[in-house]
Structures are given as structure tokens and as C-alpha cells.
Amino acid sequence: MNNLSAPHGVESASANPHTTSAEPVAPTYSDILAAAARIAPLAHATPVLRSRAIDELAGCELHFKCENLQRGGAFKFRGASNAVFSLSDEEVARGIVTQSSGNHGGAIALAARLRGATATVVAPHNTPQVKLAAIRAYGAQIVHCEPDQASRDATTAQVLAQTGGVLVHPFNDPRVIAGQGTATLELLASAPTLDAVIAPVSGGGLLSGTAIAAHGHNPAIEVYGAEPEGARDAHDSLREGRRITGRKPDTICDGLRAELGTLTFPILRSHLRDILLVDDPQVIAAMRLIWERMKLVVEPSGAVPLAVVLANRERFANRRVGLIVSGGNVDLDLIAQWFARA
């Protein structure tokens, strides 16, 4: 896949936070601006950092948007807090339900606690313990499921039926997408003349928000997804023009194991330049480079954009590139063996 369809600018329909339609509506650039105002008292405005040493290795000018320093340790708090604080008091009283491989669950748990709501998180049994511990620490209940998307969806439906709670989906929710896009608003406020922005892709919520925000700022910015080879369903879905589901991902990037949603898939088809792939050893090498040169704790999923740049130097040579460093919730007990492998 060399090029996807050209960006179409801002999405055409506004999201209704309380819509009851079967299919949610894509958020607009205006929705992202509104989300930024809503979550300003809640979320950190994370720094945009530079590294001359990494610029020299990459052959381009890199701007790292450090969402590993966000509340909860990941960008997910942006979308979670925008969604939770969009709910009515009546909805909050019913309790909040979500599914997550870790970071979104922790973000929902924290946002629910701040709103005075209960939260239940459906999480795969192989979710890293550091992320499960955060969910519990914020006061949410955890219901385990199998790692595949079908099990996540079935277990979530069962919990919703049992509790009567309100679903805040980790990526197929316009309120969540709008919240995630606020990271790119901040990035472009710091570096307004970027040529390209790269974000990791899993279910597509972060990348969708990134694309809408970037093209609301400047339709000429190239937006790329970064994905591990062992979970390349988004790459292959956009290549084939249909959502690919049912695969079993095999990657250390535990935050990138979901499938594109019915809402995020068409957004990405409209906006993306490409999705670029890297293998786990390349991800580990990029993660180690960030740790060593920038002294930042970054999880594998957050290092995938840098790995993509290092693997595609000619594409990004001499350009100004923004990287969304998505999170820093990593199991420290695994770091030594990962770095030894790299």
C-alpha cells in the first residue's frame, strides 16, 4: 500500500454525545476544539520534546508529543474524560462500562472516579499487570475475557445487560475520538509547520482524532499510522478496502491489538496517507533509544511511531515530523529481557 485516498479535510458531520443511533457519527474539528475546552481542567497539556541525537539518526526533525506523561500514563485519559464528562447525570448514575487492553480501562476508571461514577472494565486475561493494577487503584471492577475482539465484545455485552451501565467504547465512540484529537491540537500549537504526523493504530480512535485535528489545522499535513507486523489488521484492512476481523495478534505492543471499528475505518480511509509496519525488534530498539537518549519511560506501543521513521528514512528525510508517544505504562520486569533481545 503506497498511498491511501487523499485527505478530505474536516469530517462533515458533528457528533452528538448522547446519540442513540445504531451507528455513531464521526466527530468534526469543532468537536475536537470543544473537547479541548471540556477536558482542560482535567488533562495535562503534555510537553513536546526534541532530541538532536535522534534527529541525526532519523535524518529528519522530530517532535515528540509525550502522552506517556499524561494522567494515567497514556493519551487515553483525553478521550475517556471527554466522554465521561459529556454524560448526563442520569447516565452517570447507571455506571460506566468499557473494554480495554489496559490504558483505556485505567483512564475510564480515573475519569469515572473524578465524576463520582462506578466503572466496570472488561479486560483480556493477558493484560499487563501494571495496567490492571492501575484500573483497580482507580476503583473500577475488572471482568476478564479472552484476548480476541469477539470475546471482548461478547463479554462487554453481557456486562451491559447485567448492570444496565452506559458504554464508553475505547475507540468506536465520537466523544472518545474527539478527546484523543486534542493531543494533536497541542502538538500543532507547539510545532505549527509540521509536514507529517504519525500515531500508533489499534482500534483507530487515536489515529482518527489525530487525522481530523491535523487536517483541521492544515489539510496538507500527511498523516500516517504506525502498526506492528504482528497486528497488521488496520494496514491490511485499508489495503483491501474492508475491515479485517478475527485475527489473533502476536506482538509485544499490548496496546495495539484491537481491530478497527466501524466508525474509525471510514475516517482513516478518508484521511490517511499510509499505514507503515515495523516488527517487534524494531519497536524494542526504538523504545530503548527513547529511554537512553531522552530519558523517557515509553511502552512498546508508544515507540512504534519512532520505529516507523527509523525504518523509512528516505520517506521522511529532511522533513518536520510529529510523533504521538502514546503511553508509558510498561511492565518494568520485562524491560531487561526485551532490551537484551534487541
C-alpha positions in Angstrom: 0.0 0.0 0.0 1.8 3.1 -1.2 -0.8 5.8 -0.8 -4.3 5.8 0.5 -7.0 8.2 -0.7 -6.1 11.8 -0.3 -7.3 13.7 2.8 -10.7 15.3 2.6 -10.2 17.8 5.4 -12.6 18.1 8.2 -15.3 15.4 8.6 -18.7 16.6 7.6 -21.0 15.7 10.5 -20.9 16.7 14.1 -21.0 14.1 16.9 -23.9 14.1 19.3 -22.5 12.9 22.7 -25.9 11.4 23.6 -26.8 9.9 20.2 -28.9 6.7 20.4 -28.4 5.8 16.7 -27.0 2.3 16.0 -24.0 3.8 14.2 -22.2 6.8 15.7 -21.3 9.8 13.7 -17.7 10.9 13.1 -16.6 14.0 15.1 -15.6 17.2 13.4 -12.7 19.6 14.0 -15.1 21.7 16.0 -15.9 18.7 18.3 -12.2 18.4 19.0 -11.9 22.1 19.9 -14.9 21.6 22.2 -13.3 18.6 23.7 -10.1 20.6 24.4 -12.2 23.1 26.4 -14.1 20.4 28.3 -11.0 18.5 29.4 -8.7 21.5 30.0 -9.3 21.3 33.8 -8.8 17.6 33.8 -6.0 16.5 31.4 -2.4 17.6 31.4 -1.1 19.7 28.5 1.9 17.3 27.9 5.2 18.6 26.6 6.5 18.4 23.0 10.2 17.4 23.3 13.1 17.2 20.9 16.3 15.2 20.6 19.1 16.3 18.3 20.8 12.9 18.7 17.7 11.1 17.4 17.1 13.7 14.7 20.6 12.9 13.4 19.9 9.1 13.4 16.5 9.6 11.7 17.6 12.2 9.2 14.7 14.5 9.9 13.3 16.9 12.5 11.2 15.0 15.1 8.7 16.5 17.6 7.7 14.0 20.3 4.3 14.6 21.8 4.8 13.0 25.2 1.5 11.4 26.2 3.4 9.0 28.3 3.4 11.9 30.8 -0.4 12.2 30.6 -2.6 11.4 33.6 -2.9 7.7 33.8 0.3 7.4 31.8 -1.3 7.5 28.3 -3.3 9.6 25.8 -6.4 7.5 26.7 -7.3 9.9 29.6 -8.2 12.6 27.0 -10.9 10.6 25.3 -12.1 9.0 28.5 -12.5 12.2 30.3 -14.2 13.9 27.3 -16.7 11.0 27.1 -17.4 10.7 30.8 -17.8 14.4 31.4 -20.2 14.6 28.3 -22.6 12.2 30.0 -25.8 13.4 31.7 -26.2 12.9 35.5 -28.8 10.2 34.8 -26.3 8.3 32.6 -23.6 8.6 35.2 -25.9 7.2 37.8 -26.2 4.0 35.8 -22.4 3.3 35.9 -19.9 3.2 33.1 -18.8 0.1 31.2 -15.9 -0.3 28.8 -13.5 -2.8 27.3 -9.8 -2.3 27.3 -6.4 -3.9 27.0 -5.2 -1.7 29.8 -4.7 2.0 29.2 -8.3 3.0 28.3 -9.5 1.0 31.2 -7.3 2.9 33.6 -8.4 6.2 32.0 -12.1 5.4 32.3 -11.6 4.3 35.9 -9.9 7.6 36.7 -12.4 9.7 34.8 -15.3 7.8 36.5 -13.8 8.4 39.9 -13.5 12.1 39.2 -17.1 12.2 38.0 -18.4 10.2 41.0 -19.4 7.2 38.9 -18.8 3.5 39.2 -16.9 1.8 36.4 -16.5 -1.8 35.1 -13.7 -2.7 32.7 -13.7 -5.8 30.5 -10.0 -6.7 30.1 -8.2 -9.6 28.4 -6.6 -12.0 30.8 -3.2 -11.3 29.3 -3.4 -7.6 30.1 -0.1 -6.4 31.7 -0.3 -6.5 35.5 0.9 -2.9 35.7 -2.2 -1.8 33.8 -4.6 -4.0 35.7 -3.2 -2.6 39.0 -3.9 1.0 37.8 -7.5 0.1 36.9 -8.0 -1.4 40.4 -6.3 1.5 42.1 -8.7 4.0 40.5 -11.6 1.9 41.9 -13.0 0.1 38.9 -14.2 -3.5 38.8 -12.4 -5.8 36.3 -14.1 -8.6 34.3 -11.7 -10.8 32.4 -12.2 -12.1 28.8 -10.2 -13.8 26.1 -7.8 -11.6 24.1 -9.7 -11.7 20.8 -12.1 -9.0 19.8 -15.1 -11.3 19.6 -14.7 -12.3 23.3 -14.2 -8.7 24.3 -17.4 -7.7 22.6 -19.4 -10.6 23.9 -18.3 -10.1 27.5 -18.9 -6.4 27.3 -22.5 -7.0 26.0 -23.0 -9.4 28.9 -21.8 -6.9 31.5 -24.0 -4.1 30.0 -27.0 -6.4 30.1 -26.3 -7.3 33.8 -25.5 -3.8 35.0 -27.6 -1.5 32.8 -24.5 0.6 32.5 -23.5 3.1 29.8 -20.9 2.0 27.3 -17.9 4.2 26.6 -16.2 2.3 23.8 -12.4 2.7 23.7 -12.3 3.8 20.0 -15.7 3.5 18.2 -17.1 6.5 20.1 -17.1 10.1 18.6 -16.6 11.6 22.1 -13.5 9.4 22.7 -12.1 10.2 19.2 -12.6 13.9 19.7 -10.8 13.8 23.1 -7.9 11.9 21.5 -7.6 14.5 18.9 -6.7 17.2 21.5 -3.2 15.8 21.7 -2.6 16.8 18.1 -4.1 20.3 18.7 -1.4 20.8 21.4 1.3 19.3 19.2 0.5 21.7 16.3 0.2 24.7 18.7 3.9 23.9 19.6 5.0 23.0 16.1 2.5 24.5 13.6 4.5 23.9 10.4 4.8 20.1 10.6 4.9 18.2 7.3 3.6 14.9 8.8 2.2 13.4 11.9 2.5 9.8 12.9 0.4 8.0 15.6 0.1 4.3 16.5 -3.0 2.5 15.3 -5.1 -0.2 17.1 -8.8 0.3 17.1 -8.2 3.7 15.4 -9.5 6.1 17.9 -6.2 8.0 18.5 -5.3 7.9 14.8 -8.8 9.1 13.7 -8.6 12.0 16.2 -5.1 12.8 15.1 -6.1 12.9 11.4 -9.2 15.1 11.9 -7.2 17.5 14.1 -4.2 17.7 11.8 -6.4 18.3 8.7 -8.5 20.8 10.5 -5.3 22.7 11.2 -3.8 22.2 7.7 -5.2 19.8 5.0 -1.8 19.4 3.5 -0.3 17.6 6.5 0.4 14.0 5.8 -1.0 11.6 8.5 0.5 8.2 8.9 -0.5 5.2 11.0 2.2 3.1 12.7 1.4 -0.6 13.3 3.3 -3.7 14.4 3.7 -6.5 11.9 2.1 -8.9 14.3 -1.1 -6.9 14.5 -1.4 -5.5 10.9 -5.1 -5.7 10.5 -5.5 -2.0 10.1 -2.9 -1.9 7.3 -4.4 -4.8 5.5 -8.0 -3.5 6.0 -7.2 -0.2 4.3 -5.3 -2.0 1.5 -8.2 -4.3 0.8 -10.9 -1.7 1.4 -12.8 -3.7 4.1 -12.5 -4.2 7.8 -10.5 -7.4 8.6 -11.6 -9.0 11.8 -11.0 -12.2 13.8 -7.2 -12.4 13.6 -5.1 -13.2 16.7 -2.5 -10.5 17.2 1.1 -11.5 18.0 3.1 -8.5 19.2 4.6 -7.1 22.4 2.6 -3.9 21.7 -0.3 -4.9 24.0 -2.0 -1.5 23.4 -2.2 -2.2 19.6 -4.1 -5.5 19.5 -7.6 -4.3 18.8 -9.4 -4.1 15.4 -10.6 -1.1 13.5 -14.1 -0.1 14.4 -17.0 0.7 12.1 -16.6 4.4 12.8 -12.8 4.6 12.7 -12.3 2.6 9.5 -14.0 5.2 7.2 -12.4 8.1 8.9 -8.9 6.6 8.3 -9.8 5.7 4.7 -10.6 9.4 4.1 -7.6 10.9 5.9 -4.5 8.7 5.9 -1.5 8.8 3.6 -0.4 5.4 4.7 0.0 2.9 7.5 3.6 1.8 7.9 4.7 -1.5 9.5 7.6 -2.5 11.8 8.4 -5.7 13.6 8.8 -6.1 17.4 12.7 -6.0 17.4 12.5 -2.6 15.6 9.9 -1.4 18.2 12.1 -2.5 21.1 15.2 -0.8 19.6 13.2 2.5 19.2 11.9 2.2 22.8 15.4 1.7 24.0 16.6 4.7 22.0 14.0 6.9 23.6 14.9 5.6 27.1 18.6 6.2 26.5 18.6 9.5 24.6 15.5 11.2 26.0 15.4 9.6 29.5 11.7 8.9 29.0 9.8 5.7 30.1 7.8 4.7 27.0 5.9 1.5 26.4 6.3 -0.5 23.2 3.1 0.9 21.6 4.4 4.4 22.2 7.7 3.7 20.5 6.1 2.4 17.2 6.0 5.8 15.5 9.7 6.4 16.0 10.4 2.8 14.8 8.4 3.6 11.7 10.5 6.7 11.0 13.8 4.9 11.5 12.6 2.1 9.1 11.6 4.6 6.5 14.3 7.3 6.5 14.0 8.1 2.8 10.3 8.9 3.1 10.8 11.3 6.0 14.2 12.7 5.1 14.7 16.4 6.0 11.0 16.8 6.9 9.4 18.1 10.1 7.5 15.1 11.7 5.3 15.0 14.8 5.2 11.7 16.7 2.4 10.8 19.2 4.2 9.0 22.0 1.0 7.2 23.2 1.9 5.9 26.6 4.4 4.8 29.2 2.7 2.1 31.1 5.2 -0.7 30.8 5.9 -3.7 33.0 9.4 -2.9 34.2 10.1 -6.6 35.0 10.1 -7.3 31.2 12.4 -4.4 30.2 15.7 -6.2 30.7 14.8 -9.2 28.6 13.3 -7.0 25.9 16.4 -4.8 25.7 18.6 -7.9 25.8 16.7 -9.3 22.8 17.1 -6.1 20.8 
